[in-house]
Amino acid sequence: MRGRDPDEPHRVSTPLELFFDLCFVVAVGQAAAQLHHTLDEGHLGGGLVGYAAVFFAIWWAWMNFTWFASAYDTDDVLYRLLTLLQMAGVLVLAAGVPAAFEHYDFSVVVLGYVLMRVGLICQWLRAAVEHPEGRGTALRYAGGIAVVQVGWIARLWAPGAWAAITFVALVIAELAVPAWAESRRRTTWHPEHIAERYGLFTIIVLGEVILASLAAVQSALSEFGVSATLILIAVGGLALVFVVWWIYFTGAEAHLRTLRIALTWGYGHVVVFAAIAALGSGIEVAVDTAGHHSHVSEQAAAFAVAVPVAVVQIALGVLHRLARTGAVRNFAFVVAGAIVVLALSFSTPLLGLGGAVVGMAVAAAATLVVNVVGAGSDTAGSRG
């Protein structure tokens, strides 16, 4: 196992990486489904806490493997088997998601998470043995990850308020490991490969949103039949998903040439991924509310759609500017568009729930158009 060339031309995602992503999106789907159910019941606080905790575990394990694979992908038998262990771990984690939401029992989630991390620790130890140049960095990764896993296991017995305090402390420790491990010698991750991996995972999460929304619409059609509100929610929801996709894939490739930019860009994607998956939950809540199948008001359902959209707009605006993709001409336009989307969640008495969702799609699309046209004008001006 040797570090790969960070300037390797035509570096693309492997079939194993894509298979790995599919297993992780199953867990994302479980987390989003549980968020949908808790929002339907009006349990906003508990639902968001459970969603944030579970989503962090899914995203962090995915991110760590992705960056390791970008630097040390050998694709031999041992590498594949250790990757399989991590895939098994995320499926165990997914199986424990309902208990985490309903009973705050994180034992199965932690078991799955630790399985994933053990697989990665073994990968780093192998890199330390077989790649002498990167041994120090690999050992710091392996040691740091192992220590934090002991903390996650011990946290299962943390009483009362200590459960929340230790969770925050362990999250900070997890986030600190890469910065500490890479402080002396950077691993040979490939900037273009990393950017592609994040883009592909974004597409897969968007696909999960479409699948979940379709299932909700089908259920409503079979139970309540066709209605104007349902049609508007379906049309507006699909348009929102398409706009989010377009916002993400607007501009040039991300420039991730420094560790600071790369880590900020990589860490920032937890907000993007979580908000996109939550958009699917919000659309499902809107569909349920239209069929009088939820315990929340139309305005609350509209808010469940508006908040993820606004969060995605702002988060992607920040990341586009950080990575210098040229996709955002004026960040104020992005903020203004997000505010309009949030404001439209209060328009249900006037527009109805379906009209509010369509209005959000129009507002998000208008923000996109302004930035795309502006970015194109800037590019043409610089060429002239």
C-alpha positions in Angstrom: 0.0 0.0 0.0 1.6 3.2 -1.2 0.3 6.8 -1.3 -1.2 7.6 -4.7 -0.1 10.6 -6.8 -2.2 13.6 -5.9 -1.6 14.9 -9.4 -2.6 11.7 -11.1 -4.5 12.6 -14.3 -8.1 11.3 -15.0 -8.6 10.0 -11.4 -12.2 8.9 -11.1 -14.3 7.1 -8.5 -14.0 3.3 -8.5 -16.9 0.8 -8.6 -16.1 -0.1 -5.0 -16.5 3.5 -3.9 -19.8 3.8 -5.6 -21.0 0.6 -4.0 -19.8 2.0 -0.7 -21.9 5.1 -1.2 -25.0 3.1 -1.9 -24.7 1.3 1.5 -24.3 4.7 3.2 -27.3 6.2 1.5 -29.4 3.4 3.0 -28.5 4.8 6.4 -29.2 8.4 5.3 -32.6 7.2 4.1 -33.3 5.6 7.5 -32.3 8.8 9.3 -34.5 10.9 7.0 -37.5 8.6 7.4 -37.3 8.8 11.1 -37.1 12.6 10.9 -40.2 12.6 8.7 -42.1 10.5 11.3 -41.1 12.7 14.2 -42.0 15.9 12.3 -45.3 14.4 11.4 -46.0 13.9 15.1 -44.9 17.5 15.9 -41.8 16.4 17.9 -39.5 18.9 16.4 -36.8 19.1 19.1 -36.4 15.4 19.7 -36.4 14.7 16.0 -33.7 17.2 15.2 -31.5 16.0 18.0 -31.7 12.4 16.9 -31.3 13.3 13.3 -28.2 15.4 14.0 -26.6 12.7 16.1 -27.2 9.8 13.6 -26.3 11.9 10.6 -23.0 12.9 12.1 -22.0 9.3 12.5 -23.0 8.4 8.9 -21.3 11.4 7.4 -18.1 11.3 9.4 -17.5 7.6 8.7 -18.2 8.2 4.9 -15.9 11.2 4.8 -13.0 9.5 6.6 -13.1 6.5 4.2 -13.4 8.8 1.2 -10.3 10.8 2.1 -8.4 7.6 3.0 -9.3 6.0 -0.3 -8.3 9.1 -2.2 -4.8 8.7 -0.8 -4.4 4.9 -0.5 -6.8 3.1 -2.8 -5.0 -0.2 -3.7 -8.2 -2.2 -4.5 -6.6 -5.5 -3.5 -8.2 -8.3 -1.5 -7.4 -7.0 2.0 -8.5 -3.4 1.0 -11.8 -4.8 -0.3 -12.4 -6.9 2.8 -11.8 -4.0 5.2 -14.1 -1.8 3.1 -16.7 -4.5 3.3 -16.4 -4.4 7.1 -17.1 -0.7 7.0 -20.1 -1.3 4.7 -21.4 -3.9 7.2 -21.0 -1.4 10.0 -23.1 1.3 8.3 -25.9 -1.3 7.8 -25.8 -2.2 11.5 -25.9 1.5 12.2 -29.0 1.9 9.9 -30.7 -0.9 11.8 -30.3 1.0 15.0 -31.7 4.3 13.8 -35.3 3.7 14.8 -34.3 2.8 18.4 -32.2 5.9 18.6 -35.1 8.2 17.5 -37.9 6.4 19.5 -36.1 5.4 22.7 -32.8 7.4 22.6 -31.1 4.0 22.6 -27.8 4.5 20.7 -26.3 1.1 21.5 -26.8 -0.4 18.0 -25.9 2.8 16.3 -22.6 2.9 18.3 -21.9 -0.7 17.5 -22.3 0.0 13.8 -20.2 3.1 14.1 -17.4 1.4 15.9 -17.4 -1.4 13.4 -16.9 1.2 10.6 -14.1 2.9 12.5 -12.3 -0.4 13.3 -12.2 -1.1 9.6 -10.6 2.3 9.0 -8.1 1.9 11.8 -6.9 -1.4 10.2 -6.5 0.5 6.9 -4.4 3.2 8.5 -2.3 0.6 10.3 -1.7 -1.2 7.1 -0.7 2.1 5.5 1.7 2.8 8.4 3.4 -0.6 7.8 3.6 -0.5 4.0 4.1 3.2 3.3 7.1 4.4 5.4 7.0 8.0 4.1 3.5 8.5 5.6 3.9 6.3 8.7 3.7 9.1 11.2 0.5 10.5 9.8 -1.0 7.1 9.4 -0.2 6.2 13.1 -1.7 9.5 14.3 -4.9 8.7 12.4 -5.1 5.2 13.8 -4.3 6.2 17.3 -6.6 9.2 17.3 -9.5 7.3 15.9 -9.0 4.4 18.3 -9.0 6.6 21.4 -12.2 8.4 20.4 -13.9 5.0 19.7 -13.2 4.0 23.3 -14.9 7.3 24.3 -18.0 6.5 22.2 -18.4 3.1 23.9 -17.9 4.5 27.4 -20.5 7.2 26.6 -23.3 4.6 26.4 -23.2 4.6 30.2 -23.1 8.4 30.6 -26.0 9.5 32.9 -28.4 12.3 32.2 -26.9 15.6 31.0 -23.5 14.0 30.7 -24.8 12.1 27.6 -25.2 15.4 25.7 -21.9 16.9 27.1 -19.9 13.8 26.2 -21.5 13.7 22.7 -20.4 17.2 21.9 -16.9 16.6 23.3 -16.5 13.4 21.2 -17.7 15.1 18.1 -15.1 17.8 18.6 -12.4 15.1 19.2 -13.4 13.3 16.0 -13.2 16.6 14.0 -9.8 17.4 15.5 -8.2 14.1 14.5 -7.6 14.8 10.8 -6.2 18.3 11.5 -3.8 16.9 14.1 -2.8 13.9 12.0 -2.1 16.0 8.9 -0.3 18.8 10.7 3.2 17.4 10.0 2.7 15.6 6.7 -0.3 15.8 4.4 -1.6 12.5 3.0 -1.7 12.3 -0.8 -5.4 12.8 -1.3 -6.3 13.8 -4.8 -8.2 17.2 -5.0 -10.2 16.5 -8.1 -11.1 13.0 -7.0 -12.3 14.3 -3.6 -14.5 16.9 -5.4 -16.0 14.2 -7.6 -16.7 11.9 -4.6 -18.6 14.7 -2.8 -20.5 15.5 -6.0 -21.5 11.8 -6.6 -22.7 11.4 -3.0 -24.8 14.6 -3.4 -26.5 13.0 -6.4 -27.2 9.8 -4.5 -28.7 11.7 -1.6 -30.8 13.7 -4.0 -32.0 10.4 -5.5 -33.0 9.2 -2.1 -35.0 12.4 -1.7 -36.9 11.8 -4.9 -37.5 8.2 -4.0 -38.9 9.1 -0.5 -41.1 11.9 -2.0 -42.4 9.6 -4.7 -43.4 7.0 -2.1 -45.2 9.6 -0.1 -47.1 10.9 -3.1 -48.0 7.3 -4.2 -49.3 6.6 -0.7 -51.4 9.8 -0.7 -52.8 9.1 -4.1 -53.9 5.6 -3.1 -55.5 6.8 0.1 -57.0 10.2 -0.7 -56.9 10.5 -4.5 -55.7 13.3 -6.7 -56.0 16.9 -5.4 -54.7 20.3 -6.6 -52.6 20.7 -3.4 -50.9 17.3 -3.9 -50.1 18.0 -7.5 -48.6 21.4 -6.6 -46.5 19.9 -3.8 -45.2 17.2 -6.1 -44.3 19.7 -8.9 -42.8 22.2 -6.4 -40.9 19.5 -4.6 -39.4 18.1 -7.8 -38.4 21.6 -8.9 -36.7 22.2 -5.6 -34.7 19.0 -5.9 -33.6 20.0 -9.4 -32.7 23.5 -8.4 -30.6 22.2 -5.5 -28.8 19.9 -7.9 -28.2 22.8 -10.3 -26.9 25.1 -7.5 -24.4 22.4 -6.5 -23.2 21.7 -10.0 -22.8 25.3 -11.1 -19.4 26.8 -11.8 -16.0 25.3 -12.2 -14.4 22.4 -10.3 -13.7 23.2 -6.6 -10.1 24.3 -5.9 -8.9 22.3 -2.9 -5.2 22.9 -3.0 -4.6 23.8 0.7 -5.4 21.7 3.7 -7.4 24.5 5.4 -9.7 25.0 2.4 -10.0 21.3 1.8 -11.0 20.5 5.4 -13.4 23.5 5.6 -15.0 22.4 2.3 -15.2 18.8 3.4 -16.6 19.5 6.9 -19.1 22.0 5.5 -20.7 19.3 3.4 -22.2 17.8 6.5 -24.7 20.8 6.4 -25.3 20.3 2.7 -25.9 16.5 2.9 -28.1 16.7 6.1 -30.2 19.6 4.7 -30.7 17.8 1.3 -31.9 14.6 3.1 -34.1 16.7 5.4 -35.7 18.3 2.3 -37.0 14.9 1.5 -38.5 14.6 5.0 -40.1 18.0 4.6 -41.7 17.2 1.3 -43.1 14.0 2.9 -44.5 16.0 5.8 -46.1 18.4 3.3 -47.7 15.5 1.4 -49.0 14.0 4.7 -50.4 17.3 5.8 -52.2 17.8 2.5 -53.9 14.4 3.1 -54.6 15.3 6.7 -52.3 12.5 7.8 -50.0 14.5 10.1 -50.4 16.3 13.4 -48.9 19.6 12.2 -50.3 22.7 10.6 -49.9 23.7 6.9 -47.5 26.5 8.0 -45.4 24.1 10.0 -45.3 21.7 7.0 -44.2 24.5 4.7 -41.5 25.5 7.2 -40.2 21.9 7.1 -39.6 22.4 3.4 -38.4 25.9 3.5 -35.7 25.5 6.2 -33.7 22.8 4.4 -33.9 24.7 1.1 -32.6 27.9 2.7 -29.9 26.1 4.6 -28.7 24.4 1.3 -28.7 27.8 -0.5 -26.5 29.5 2.1 -24.2 26.5 2.7 -23.6 26.0 -1.0 -23.1 29.7 -1.4 -20.4 29.7 1.2 -18.7 26.5 -0.2 -18.8 27.8 -3.8 -17.0 31.0 -2.7 -14.5 29.1 -0.5 -13.6 26.7 -3.4 -13.6 29.5 -6.0 -15.9 27.8 -8.4 -17.1 31.1 -9.8 -20.7 30.1 -9.2 -21.7 32.9 -6.8 -21.5 36.5 -8.1 -22.9 38.2 -5.0 -23.5 36.3 -1.7 -26.1 38.9 -0.8 -28.3 37.5 -3.6 -28.0 34.0 -2.0 -29.0 35.3 1.4 -31.9 37.3 0.0 -33.1 34.2 -1.8 -33.0 32.1 1.3 -34.9 34.7 3.2 -37.6 34.8 0.6 -37.9 31.0 0.7 -38.3 31.2 4.5 -40.8 34.0 4.2 -42.9 31.9 1.8 -43.5 29.3 4.6 -45.8 31.9 6.2 -47.8 32.3 3.0 -50.0 29.2 3.4 -53.1 31.2 4.5 -52.9 33.1 1.2 -51.4 30.6 -1.3 -52.2 27.3 0.4 -49.5 24.6 1.2 -49.1 23.6 -2.5 -48.8 27.2 -3.6 -46.2 27.9 -0.9 -44.0 25.0 -2.0 -44.2 26.1 -5.7 -43.4 29.6 -4.6 -40.3 28.4 -2.8 -39.2 26.6 -6.0 -39.7 29.8 -8.0 -37.7 31.8 -5.5 -34.9 29.3 -5.3 -34.8 29.1 -9.1 -34.7 32.9 -9.4 -31.7 33.1 -7.0 -30.0 30.5 -9.2 -30.7 32.4 -12.4 -29.3 35.6 -11.0 -26.1 34.0 -9.9 -25.7 31.9 -13.1 -26.2 35.0 -15.3 -24.0 37.1 -13.1 -21.2 34.5 -13.1 -21.5 34.1 -16.9 -21.2 37.9 -17.3 -18.1 38.0 -15.1 -16.5 35.2 -17.0 -17.2 36.9 -20.4 -15.9 40.2 -19.0 -12.7 38.6 -17.8 -12.1 36.9 -21.2 -12.8 40.2 -23.0 
